[in-house]
Amino acid sequence: MQPVKLIPYISSTIWGGRRLIEEYGVTTEKENAAEAWVLSCHPNGCSVISGGALDGKTLREVYEADPSICGTRGARFCEFPILIKFIDARDNLSIQVHPDEAYARRVENGAGKTECWYILDCDEGAQLALGFKQAIDRDTFRDSIRDNTLMEYVQKVDVHKGDFFFIEAGTLHAICKGVLLAEVQQNSDTTYRVYDYDRRGADGKPRELHVEKAVDVTRTVPYTPVEPSPQDKARFADGARELLTCCDLFSVCHIRPSGFYASEATPESFVSLIALSGSGTVDCAGEAFSLQKGESLFIPAGAGAFTVNGEIELLETRI
């Protein structure tokens, strides 16, 4: 398989905005583009290949026909391991939590959801909800959901462009209004909602809360940032590439080359390149691919050396 550009699946929600349409080249007939799933094999929304011999096929179809595109590290996963999104929060998202792998497999028959966020832009004074102000017990957590006092316990964190957050499964969280971000996550769409600002869905009814499951999986403690180890940071001392996170699920780097960047898609893992700003050209496997703000390139495992030329800002993800 050659490298391929991907067309995202677009999700429209009650809290979504239009910045992805107006600034990132997303095309949709939907009312808004709350989320653009720029690398997805999830059955709820798949990325579609653009151009070449596989034009029009979903990445999921290609992966199911040839799982080796994921790389040797992909063999330990039950399905394609990650999902990458752009998210535009015109309004607050619900306060929510995701289960870990063991709970999700047992209860939901699917993957858990650990994720991370890179802040692309945000309004002045924008915030995230992350964890609790102080540790509380599960009964207090349950009662606060039911008597509508949960927000008295939730910690709010100020955010700025370029900030990065690692959100381990079991962490209570929410993206708040005025935040535009890129998210790398496990390939899961399982969310337990615990507070939704008394909003109503398209059917006019309050959106469902998932109280008992949330109580089961939530770590009711303050949020603790996770930093890469000094050894991992030292690998990329040239300044063109900054390691944002490296866990047993994925590694994510922020890349801002000064005109040129070189790396390799080894047999161990595919490489996902998401353009955050600017434009450039990626040369790999004898082909040149133009890439500009908002676009996604999937380089299959084993494709070999690749180079990036141009004034472009990228998010590089591997497993």
GICOR-V322241 format. One line per field, one symbol per residue. ss: DSSP state (A for helix, B for strand, O for the rest). psi: psi as a letter, one per 20 degrees, with the letter a starting at -180 (. if undefined). A space follows every 10 residues. Layout:
ss = ???
psi = ???
This chain:
ss = OOOBBBBOBB BOOOOBOOAA AAAOOOOOOO OOOOBBBBBO BBOOBBOBBB OOOOOOOBAA AAAAAOAAAA OAAAAAOOOO OBBBBBBBBO OOOOBBBOOO AAAAAAAAOO OOOOBBBBBB BBOOOOBBBB BBOOOOOAAA AAAAAAOOOA AAOBBBBBOO OOOBBBBOOO OOBBBOOOBB BBBBBBOOOO OBBBBOOOOB OOOOOBOOOO AAAAAAAOOO OBOOOOOOOA AAAAOOOOOO BBBBBBOOOO BBBBBBOOBB BBBBBOOOOO BBBBBBBBBB BBBBOOBBBB BBOOOBBBBO OOOBBBBBBB OBBBBBBBO
psi = prqqqqpqpp ppriiqajhh ghhjjppqir hrngponiop jphioqqppo rahjpiqqhg ggghhniihh rhiihiqhap hrppqpponh rprqprqqqr gggghhhila qanqrqppoh rqqpjqrqpo bqhrprrhgg gghhghjkjg iiippppqqq piqpppnqpi pprqprqjpp rppprqmqko popipkkkrq ahjiqqqpqm ghhghgipom rqpoqpqqqh gghhhliiih pppgqoaihq qpqppnqmhq ppaqorihqr ppopohraqa ppppkjqppq prpiqpppoq pjibqqqppr nqpqoppr.
